[in-house]
Amino acid sequence: MTALSAERLSVSFGGVRAVDAVSFDVAPGTVFAIIGPNGAGKTTLFNLMSGLYPPDDGRVLLGGTNVTDLPPEQLARRGLSRTFQNLQIFSHLTAIENVMVGRHRHEATGIVADLLHLPAVGRQNRRTREAATKALARVGIEDMAELPAGYLAYGDLKRLEIARALASEPTVLLLDEPAAGCNPVETGEIEDIIRGIVRNDITVVLVEHDMRLVMKVSNRIHVLANGRTLAEGTAAEIRTNPAVIETYLGVHGTHEAAGAVG
């Protein structure tokens, strides 16, 4: 059984085919990268898989179950979580409070219990804080838990967003440009986090422009161009694929990808 599958996913905006009959299968416990030039349809594809956009055609399967028509909150309950290319951080909340927001699918008590200050609320809040602390530890920023998120450096905010997604205890995690804007040290930290996530039996689907990172962490790579599948294969296959080199990697990208070997 696959962790996540796309079956001929398609969507158009204003007559433009943003994603055109894209299909792939993601094996459990692997890193599956989606790459391509700007405007290739990568984030649109993420939005289709995470329930933000309904497809015009095709299906999304999570663990073999058709989840095409489910909204993001229901997908989260079924084990699919994601981050966004642009940070979605509550700067006025502390780091741990940001991560606690990601635990909403595990919250069992409602507004009446909160208003009445029932004991179950206190127990739930303690469990939520404990889980959020563990998520912060997984990305290496547990010592920043009580700091306002607005005080954190950019690289730490990228890790905070991943921690919040992990707090929902996903089986499949979609990472949209997790290293965007990061320096080489921060990118190396993101690489370590991704490897740790997979070691904990979470499947990762990655959109990323940093070819060194992509080539080092990915088990398989799917290349998009103009909304269509251009190629799919291992890192070794993709970095030597003539069509991928011509359309996307070019000379610089090929050298960068080759530098990730080993």
N, C-alpha and C positions, 0 to 999 in steps of 0.2 A: 504493500500500500504506500502511496505517496503522501508526503506531508501537506503539500499544496500543489494544485494543478490549475493551469489555465487551458481552456479548450476553445480555440478560435475566438478569442476575445476581440471585440471590435467596438469602437465608438467614434462618432463624428460630432464636430462642433462647427456650425455654420457652413456645412457642406465640405469641411475639411476632415479627412479620415485621419484622426489623431492616432488611433491604434487599429491595425488592420489584420484581423484573423491570426492573432498571436497565440501560440500554444507552447506549453512546456510542462514538465513534471519536476518537482523538487523532492529529492529523497530525504527521508527523516535524518536529523542529526548532521546535516551538511550545511555549507555556505554556498548559496546560489547567487551569483552576481548578475545584474542586468546593467549593461553598459551601452554607450552609443553617444553620438554627437548631440549638442543642444538641439532641442526640438524633435528628438527621435521618438518621444512618447513614453519615456521611462517613468516620470512621475504620474502621468495620466494612467499608465498601467498599474502603478501602485494604488492610485485612487480607485480604480476598478476593483482591485483585489481586496481593498480594505473597506469597501462599501460606501465610499464617498460619492462615486459616480455609478449609475446603473449602466450596464453595457447595452449597446444596440443589439448585439448578437454575442453568442458564446456563453460559456459557463465558468464559474470558479468553484473548485472543489477543495474543501479543507478536510484532510484525513479521509478522503473518498466520499464525503457528503457534499451534495450540492448546496452551496451557501450564497449563490449568485444574488438573490434578492434581499439578503439580510443587511440591516443597517449596522454601522460600526459598533454600537454598544452590544448588539447581539453577537457579532463576530468576536468581540472581546470575551464574552462569556463562554464562547466555544474554543478560545485559546489563541486567537490571532490579535497581535498588538503591533503598533508601529510608532516610529518617530517621524518627524517632519524635517524637510530641508531647512526651513526657517524655524528658529527656536520658538517653541510654544511654552515659555516659562512664565510663571507668576512671580514677578520680581519682588513684590511686597511680602510674599510668604517666605518662610525659611526653606532651606534645601529639603529637610525632611518632610515638611508640610507639602511641598510640591510632589514628592514621591508618594505620600499618603493619598493624594488625589487619584493616583493610578490604581489604588486598591478598591475602587468603588464597586467593581463586580463581585467582590467578596464581602461587601457590607450586607448584613442580614437585617439590621434594625432600621426602622423608619422614622419619620419626623415626629410621630406621637411619642415614641420611646425617648427620642432626644429631648423633647419638650418636658417630659416627665422625669428626666434624669434617671431612668431605670438602670439597675445594676448591669443589665446586659449591654448597655451603651458603653459603660466604662470598660468592661471586659473586651468588647469589640475594638474600642479605641486603643487599648494596650496591644492587642494582637496586630492591629494595623501599623502601629508605631514600630513594633518589633520586626515586622516584615519589611517595612520601609528602611529600617536601619540595615537589615541584611542586604537589601538592594543597593544601598549606598556603598556598602562594603564591597560588593561585587564589582563596582566600577572604581573603587579606590578613593572615595571622597567622604568616607564616614566621619572623618574629623571635621567636616564642614557642615554637619547636620543642622546645627542651630544658627548658622549664618543666614541672613537674608539673601535670597538667591541673586538679588541685584548687586551684591558685593562680590560675586564669584567671577573669576576670569573666564574668558570665552571658552577655552578648552574644557574647563570644569563644567560649564553650562551644557556643553555637548554631552559630557558624561552624565550629568544630572538628567537630561532628557532620556538617555538610555535607561538609567535607573528607574525612572518613572514608568517606562514601558515594561521593564522587567517585574515591577511590583504587581502587575496583573497576573503573574505566573503564566506567561504564554507558552504554547507549544511551538508556535511559529511567530517569529519576530521580523517585521519589515523595517529595515534601516535605510532611510532616505538621506543620502549624503552625510553620513555621520562624521566624516573628516573634513567637510567643507570649511575652508577658512582656518584650518588648524596648521600649526607649524610642524616640522618633522618630528619633534619630540612628542607633541600631542597626538600626531597621527600614529606614532608607535604605540602610545597608550591605548588608542582606539583599537589597534590591531590586537593587542593583548586581551582587551575586553571581549572582542568578537570570538577569539579562540576560547576564552573561558566560558562564554555563553554556550558554544557548541559542545564543549566538554560536559556541560550540565544538561545535555540532551534536548536543547532547544534548537530548532531549525532556523537558520538565518537567511533571509532574502535581502540582498544588498544592492542599492543603487549608489554608485560612487564614480567620481572622475579621476581619483588618484589611482593610476594604473599600477604603481608599486604595491599599494595596499590590496587592490583587487587581485593581482596575480599571486600574492603571497598567501591570502586567506581562502581563496575560492576553490571549491571542489569542481564546480562547473560554472561556465560563463555563457550568458545569452546576450547576443549583440543585436540591438535594434537600429534601424535606419529608416527615417521617414515613416515611422509607425509600424514597420514590418520587420519580421525576423530576417536578419542578415546571416547569422551563423550561431552555432552553439557547440561548445566542447570544453575540454580541459584548458587550463591556462596555457600549456605548451601548444595545444592546437590553435587556440585563438591568437596568440602573439605571432604565429607564423602563417596565419591565414591571409592570402593576398587580398581578398575582398575587404577584410577588416582593416588591414594596413592602409589600403587605398582610401577607404571611406571614413575611417575614424582615427586609427592610431597614428598614421603618418610616420615620418622618420623619427621625430622626437618621442612620440608615444611608444614606438617599437623599442627604442633604446631604454626608455623608462621601464617598460614591461620586462625587457631582458635583464635589467638590473635587479629585478625582484627574484631572480632564480636563486634557489637555495635559501 
